[in-house]
Amino acid sequence: VFGLLLLVSVLVVVGVIVSVMFLPAEPDLDYLVVLGAQVKGTRPSLSLQYRIDSACEYLKENPGTRAVLSGGPHEAISEARCMYEEMLRQGVDREQLILEDRSASTSQNIVFTRNLLREKTEREEGTEGISRRLKVGIVTNGFHLYRSMAIARKKTDWQGYWIGAKSNAFLLPNYLFREFFCVIKDKLLGNL
């Protein structure tokens, strides 16, 4: 009975995760939040490269959108710095890029970025203590979209949108299975 319940739980959660992986991107967002991933020395891992490529494509098509590159130090440089350098190499305007380089988890990516954008919006618009509801797109690999958006819904007042980056197709079953356990863990911790 326990095995059957576990199987049904995995299938339901993975089904929900897959259902949001291929949604189209909303144009003309205020900001993107590009979530960090592994850096290998000073170069992005394949997962991070996919996120960078998706963000670059979006920013070139939507020049009024700015991006917060969110990820802390785990290697020779922070995930945010790695994304910044690669996005400049791909021709993104540095004025579109903001670094958040302290976070070490998806939850911290969202919370630290929320605080940064709240302060920035209030300062730029002269609305101390009052910030407008921002249209924000979360850029991450498809398997990670559901959980990152669920965290953003719980911890921010953003109008949130999904922007799915590719994933390594060979490793996707592994990523989906791992993400199932991350969803359960975050649910138990109150992050979702």
C-alpha positions as CSV (number, residue, x, y, z in Angstrom):
1,V,0.0,0.0,0.0
2,F,2.8,2.4,0.9
3,G,4.6,1.7,-2.4
4,L,1.4,2.3,-4.4
5,L,0.8,5.6,-2.5
6,L,4.4,6.7,-3.2
7,L,4.1,5.8,-6.9
8,V,0.8,7.8,-7.2
9,S,2.3,10.7,-5.4
10,V,5.4,10.8,-7.7
11,L,3.2,10.6,-10.8
12,V,0.9,13.4,-9.6
13,V,3.7,15.8,-8.6
14,V,5.8,15.0,-11.7
15,G,2.6,15.5,-13.8
16,V,2.2,19.0,-12.3
17,I,5.9,19.8,-12.9
18,V,5.7,18.7,-16.5
19,S,2.5,20.6,-17.1
20,V,4.3,24.0,-16.7
21,M,7.5,23.2,-18.5
22,F,6.4,24.4,-21.9
23,L,4.2,27.4,-21.3
24,P,5.0,30.4,-23.6
25,A,6.8,33.4,-22.1
26,E,4.9,36.6,-21.4
27,P,6.4,39.6,-23.3
28,D,7.4,43.0,-21.8
29,L,7.9,41.9,-18.2
30,D,9.4,44.4,-15.7
31,Y,12.1,42.0,-14.6
32,L,13.4,38.5,-15.1
33,V,14.9,36.5,-12.2
34,V,17.5,34.2,-13.6
35,L,18.1,31.5,-11.0
36,G,21.7,30.3,-10.5
37,A,23.0,26.8,-11.0
38,Q,26.4,25.1,-10.8
39,V,29.4,27.0,-12.0
40,K,32.5,25.0,-13.0
41,G,35.4,27.2,-12.1
42,T,34.4,30.3,-14.0
43,R,32.2,28.7,-16.7
44,P,28.5,27.8,-16.5
45,S,27.4,24.2,-16.2
46,L,25.1,23.0,-19.0
47,S,22.0,23.7,-16.9
48,L,23.1,27.2,-16.1
49,Q,24.1,27.8,-19.8
50,Y,20.5,26.9,-20.8
51,R,19.2,29.4,-18.3
52,I,21.5,32.1,-19.6
53,D,20.6,31.4,-23.2
54,S,16.9,31.7,-22.5
55,A,17.3,34.9,-20.6
56,C,19.5,36.4,-23.3
57,E,16.9,35.6,-26.0
58,Y,14.2,37.1,-23.9
59,L,16.1,40.3,-23.1
60,K,17.0,40.8,-26.8
61,E,13.4,40.5,-27.8
62,N,12.2,42.7,-24.8
63,P,14.8,45.5,-24.4
64,G,12.7,47.2,-21.7
65,T,13.0,44.2,-19.4
66,R,15.9,44.0,-16.8
67,A,17.2,40.8,-15.3
68,V,18.3,40.0,-11.8
69,L,21.0,37.3,-12.0
70,S,20.6,35.5,-8.7
71,G,23.1,33.0,-7.2
72,G,25.9,33.1,-4.6
73,P,29.5,32.1,-4.4
74,H,30.1,28.3,-4.7
75,E,33.1,28.2,-7.0
76,A,35.8,30.6,-8.2
77,I,33.1,33.2,-9.0
78,S,29.5,33.6,-7.9
79,E,26.7,32.1,-10.1
80,A,25.5,35.7,-10.6
81,R,28.9,36.9,-11.8
82,C,29.2,33.9,-14.2
83,M,25.8,34.7,-15.7
84,Y,26.7,38.4,-16.0
85,E,30.0,37.7,-17.9
86,E,28.3,35.2,-20.2
87,M,25.4,37.4,-21.0
88,L,27.7,40.3,-21.8
89,R,29.6,38.0,-24.2
90,Q,26.2,37.2,-25.9
91,G,25.6,40.9,-26.4
92,V,23.1,41.8,-23.6
93,D,23.3,45.5,-22.5
94,R,24.9,45.7,-19.1
95,E,22.3,48.3,-18.1
96,Q,19.7,45.4,-18.2
97,L,21.6,43.3,-15.7
98,I,21.5,43.4,-11.9
99,L,23.5,41.0,-9.7
100,E,22.3,39.3,-6.5
101,D,25.2,37.2,-5.4
102,R,24.5,36.1,-1.8
103,S,21.8,33.5,-2.2
104,A,22.5,29.8,-1.8
105,S,19.1,28.2,-2.5
106,T,16.0,28.7,-4.6
107,S,14.1,30.2,-1.6
108,Q,17.0,32.7,-1.0
109,N,17.1,33.5,-4.7
110,I,13.5,34.6,-4.5
111,V,13.6,36.4,-1.1
112,F,16.8,38.3,-1.7
113,T,15.6,39.3,-5.1
114,R,12.3,40.4,-3.7
115,N,14.0,42.7,-1.2
116,L,16.4,44.0,-3.8
117,L,13.6,44.8,-6.3
118,R,11.4,46.4,-3.6
119,E,14.2,48.8,-2.6
120,K,15.1,49.5,-6.2
121,T,11.5,50.2,-7.3
122,E,10.8,52.4,-4.3
123,R,14.0,54.4,-4.8
124,E,13.6,54.8,-8.6
125,E,9.9,55.7,-8.4
126,G,10.0,57.8,-5.2
127,T,7.4,55.7,-3.5
128,E,9.0,54.9,-0.1
129,G,7.2,52.1,1.6
130,I,4.9,51.6,-1.3
131,S,6.0,49.5,-4.3
132,R,3.8,48.6,-7.3
133,R,3.1,45.0,-8.2
134,L,5.9,44.0,-10.5
135,K,5.5,41.6,-13.5
136,V,8.4,39.2,-13.0
137,G,9.5,36.2,-15.0
138,I,11.4,33.3,-13.4
139,V,14.0,31.8,-15.7
140,T,15.1,28.3,-14.8
141,N,15.2,24.9,-16.4
142,G,11.8,23.4,-17.1
143,F,11.9,20.8,-14.4
144,H,12.5,23.5,-11.8
145,L,9.8,26.0,-12.9
146,Y,6.9,24.7,-10.8
147,R,8.8,24.8,-7.4
148,S,10.5,28.1,-8.1
149,M,7.1,29.7,-9.0
150,A,5.4,28.2,-6.0
151,I,8.1,29.7,-3.8
152,A,7.7,33.1,-5.5
153,R,3.9,33.0,-5.1
154,K,4.3,32.3,-1.3
155,K,7.1,34.8,-0.7
156,T,6.4,37.8,-3.0
157,D,3.5,39.9,-4.3
158,W,4.8,39.6,-7.9
159,Q,2.7,38.9,-10.9
160,G,4.8,35.8,-11.7
161,Y,5.4,34.2,-15.0
162,W,7.3,31.1,-16.2
163,I,10.2,31.2,-18.7
164,G,11.4,27.6,-19.1
165,A,15.0,26.9,-20.2
166,K,15.9,23.6,-21.8
167,S,17.1,20.7,-19.8
168,N,19.5,17.9,-20.6
169,A,17.0,15.3,-22.1
170,F,19.1,12.3,-21.0
171,L,19.1,13.5,-17.4
172,L,15.5,14.8,-17.3
173,P,14.0,11.7,-15.6
174,N,16.6,12.0,-12.8
175,Y,15.9,15.8,-12.5
176,L,12.1,15.2,-12.3
177,F,12.5,12.5,-9.6
178,R,14.9,14.7,-7.6
179,E,12.5,17.7,-8.0
180,F,9.6,15.5,-6.6
181,F,11.6,15.2,-3.3
182,C,12.5,18.9,-3.3
183,V,8.8,19.8,-3.7
184,I,7.9,17.5,-0.7
185,K,10.8,18.9,1.4
186,D,9.8,22.6,0.6
187,K,6.2,21.8,1.4
188,L,7.2,20.4,4.8
189,L,9.4,23.3,5.5
190,G,6.7,25.8,4.6
191,N,8.4,27.2,1.5
192,L,5.5,26.3,-0.8
